[in-house]
Amino acid sequence: MSTYQIEIDTTGQYAELRRGVRGLCARFPGDYWRRLDADRGYPVEFVAAMTEAGFLAALIPEEYGGGGASIAEASVILEEVNRSGGNAGVCHAQMYVMGALVRHGSAEQRERWLPPLAEGQLRLQAFGVTEPTAGSDTTRIQTRAERAGDEYVITGQKIWTSRAEYSDLMLLLARTTPLEAVKKRTEGLSLFLVDLREVDEKELTIRPLETMINHHTTEIFFDGLRVPAANRIGEEGQGFRYILDGMNAERILIAAESIGDGGWFIERSVAYANERIVFDRPIGQNQGVQFPIAQAYANLRAADLMRWQAAALFDGGSSCGAEANMAKMLAADAAWEAANVCLETHGGFGFAREHDVERKFREAKLYQIAPVSNNLVLSYLAQHVLGLPRSY
Ligand SMILES: Cc1cc2nc3c(=O)[nH]c(=O)nc-3n(C[C@H](O)[C@H](O)[C@H](O)COP(=O)(O)OP(=O)(O)OC[C@H]3O[C@@H](n4cnc5c(N)ncnc54)[C@H](O)[C@@H]3O)c2cc1C
């Protein structure tokens, strides 16, 4: 596979893996993603190809048939998808949602679910945490799970549960003990694996949400949904702790997607700035055009260093909350800067669908807000790293 003109990671690390992902992504060029974006379609063929290549099972331990990859390797896979002009958001969660099962599931649950996930026979890429009223304050979620014999009965509502229509299983966070009855707000939340193939339609309704990007996100209503108690992951009441564990992995992977986006924007900017002649010279000859591109490139490279540091800490088993959060924030900001620069470099043509810039521009914005907003990252750093007073 040909290499890109501009490499963001110049160390040549993971060259073979990058080549493999690039080869696959080359089969799904801009017009594939453009068409899906226009039709709000799901990239069935792309996801099937990623599954078949084993990329989406990269983080599942080898003993269960997965790739046993490091987070650094997994991050390269998602980076390359976005770097190619595609959008890893359509399937990235298949890679990391199962982490809760690996880390906190019982031996029986792991045996039951991980091999078919690794094989690509099962999809676990829906993660229901956010609720309309609680927003970023996850401890205030109101979806309740009440024990009834060997089942839990779930009532409530989630919003922004992405890919629920394209998932067999959903990881769900619900309150098992009311907020008023717990000592710490983070207690009394539990994690469940909901088998969406088995649910009674009267007990669960999925409504697609239209958004500015093609993200297949939904709101979900639970009306007495019965879930076997055997599908609870880990101990009752400890679910918040379990999802926190998975967040560092998610942050690092999202950071890598942003780095991929940024690389795509910068390469497109450079190509266009070299080609487009106005006033008898390439527009890139003007410092007013080239400096913003160079600045965005420098910021992207700097953000990428934080991504590698976070990944190295994660893979070495060290705590990496600060680094994973900073990597997500810096990479999302750097990608957004590069997105703006790319659109401006293209002038009016930046708005034309055929260049893909406006699509990638919309897609890149998401990661400043989800899975956690950059403000919340700053609050975390201020409080937990710098020792400033809690602001909320
Ligand atoms: C396309 C899309 C896909 C998503 N997919 C999923 C998914 O699959 N599963 C899931 O569970 N969630 C998902 N989300 C939800 C996402 O994680 C939340 O949107 C995000 O965490 C922000 O929460 P909120 O939208 O409720 O914003 P709010 O919490 O209402 O915040 C609104 C604004 O206020 C700011 N703010 C809030 N509190 C503070 C504070 N204390 N200090 C400073 N600023 C503050 C925030 O930074 C934000 O800018 C998705 C969201 C989108 C848009």
PDBQT file of the ligand as one rigid body, heavy atoms in Angstrom, charges set to zero:
ROOT
HETATM    1  C1  LIG A 401     -23.013  11.671  18.386  1.00  0.00    +0.000 C 
HETATM    2  C2  LIG A 401     -22.947  11.288  19.833  1.00  0.00    +0.000 A 
HETATM    3  C3  LIG A 401     -22.741   9.965  20.180  1.00  0.00    +0.000 A 
HETATM    4  C4  LIG A 401     -22.736   9.592  21.523  1.00  0.00    +0.000 A 
HETATM    5  N1  LIG A 401     -22.627   8.256  21.864  1.00  0.00    +0.000 NA
HETATM    6  C5  LIG A 401     -22.816   7.887  23.151  1.00  0.00    +0.000 A 
HETATM    7  C6  LIG A 401     -22.904   6.497  23.499  1.00  0.00    +0.000 A 
HETATM    8  O1  LIG A 401     -22.787   5.597  22.653  1.00  0.00    +0.000 OA
HETATM    9  N2  LIG A 401     -23.174   6.172  24.792  1.00  0.00    +0.000 N 
HETATM   10  C7  LIG A 401     -23.339   7.128  25.775  1.00  0.00    +0.000 A 
HETATM   11  O2  LIG A 401     -23.584   6.758  26.917  1.00  0.00    +0.000 OA
HETATM   12  N3  LIG A 401     -23.226   8.446  25.479  1.00  0.00    +0.000 NA
HETATM   13  C8  LIG A 401     -22.978   8.837  24.201  1.00  0.00    +0.000 A 
HETATM   14  N4  LIG A 401     -22.912  10.177  23.879  1.00  0.00    +0.000 N 
HETATM   15  C9  LIG A 401     -23.116  11.175  24.926  1.00  0.00    +0.000 C 
HETATM   16  C10 LIG A 401     -21.864  11.966  25.258  1.00  0.00    +0.000 C 
HETATM   17  O3  LIG A 401     -20.990  11.183  26.009  1.00  0.00    +0.000 OA
HETATM   18  C11 LIG A 401     -22.330  13.248  25.966  1.00  0.00    +0.000 C 
HETATM   19  O4  LIG A 401     -22.991  14.047  25.001  1.00  0.00    +0.000 OA
HETATM   20  C12 LIG A 401     -21.194  13.987  26.581  1.00  0.00    +0.000 C 
HETATM   21  O5  LIG A 401     -20.645  13.246  27.634  1.00  0.00    +0.000 OA
HETATM   22  C13 LIG A 401     -21.652  15.346  27.124  1.00  0.00    +0.000 C 
HETATM   23  O6  LIG A 401     -22.807  15.204  27.897  1.00  0.00    +0.000 OA
HETATM   24  P1  LIG A 401     -24.115  16.075  27.584  1.00  0.00    +0.000 P 
HETATM   25  O7  LIG A 401     -24.344  16.051  26.124  1.00  0.00    +0.000 OA
HETATM   26  O8  LIG A 401     -25.200  15.621  28.448  1.00  0.00    +0.000 OA
HETATM   27  O9  LIG A 401     -23.692  17.547  27.962  1.00  0.00    +0.000 OA
HETATM   28  P2  LIG A 401     -23.952  18.289  29.335  1.00  0.00    +0.000 P 
HETATM   29  O10 LIG A 401     -23.443  17.489  30.476  1.00  0.00    +0.000 OA
HETATM   30  O11 LIG A 401     -25.353  18.755  29.372  1.00  0.00    +0.000 OA
HETATM   31  O12 LIG A 401     -23.003  19.558  29.142  1.00  0.00    +0.000 OA
HETATM   32  C14 LIG A 401     -23.322  20.602  28.218  1.00  0.00    +0.000 C 
HETATM   33  C15 LIG A 401     -22.138  21.542  28.148  1.00  0.00    +0.000 C 
HETATM   34  O13 LIG A 401     -21.866  22.089  29.432  1.00  0.00    +0.000 OA
HETATM   35  C16 LIG A 401     -20.532  21.807  29.806  1.00  0.00    +0.000 C 
HETATM   36  N5  LIG A 401     -20.503  21.488  31.261  1.00  0.00    +0.000 N 
HETATM   37  C17 LIG A 401     -21.359  20.690  31.955  1.00  0.00    +0.000 A 
HETATM   38  N6  LIG A 401     -21.003  20.640  33.251  1.00  0.00    +0.000 NA
HETATM   39  C18 LIG A 401     -19.881  21.394  33.373  1.00  0.00    +0.000 A 
HETATM   40  C19 LIG A 401     -19.012  21.730  34.461  1.00  0.00    +0.000 A 
HETATM   41  N7  LIG A 401     -19.213  21.254  35.684  1.00  0.00    +0.000 N 
HETATM   42  N8  LIG A 401     -17.944  22.544  34.201  1.00  0.00    +0.000 NA
HETATM   43  C20 LIG A 401     -17.740  23.037  32.973  1.00  0.00    +0.000 A 
HETATM   44  N9  LIG A 401     -18.510  22.746  31.903  1.00  0.00    +0.000 NA
HETATM   45  C21 LIG A 401     -19.568  21.941  32.102  1.00  0.00    +0.000 A 
HETATM   46  C22 LIG A 401     -20.066  20.639  28.978  1.00  0.00    +0.000 C 
HETATM   47  O14 LIG A 401     -18.689  20.722  28.746  1.00  0.00    +0.000 OA
HETATM   48  C23 LIG A 401     -20.861  20.820  27.693  1.00  0.00    +0.000 C 
HETATM   49  O15 LIG A 401     -20.128  21.635  26.822  1.00  0.00    +0.000 OA
HETATM   50  C24 LIG A 401     -22.867  10.585  22.538  1.00  0.00    +0.000 A 
HETATM   51  C25 LIG A 401     -23.025  11.934  22.175  1.00  0.00    +0.000 A 
HETATM   52  C26 LIG A 401     -23.092  12.284  20.847  1.00  0.00    +0.000 A 
HETATM   53  C27 LIG A 401     -23.306  13.729  20.505  1.00  0.00    +0.000 C 
ENDROOT
TORSDOF 0
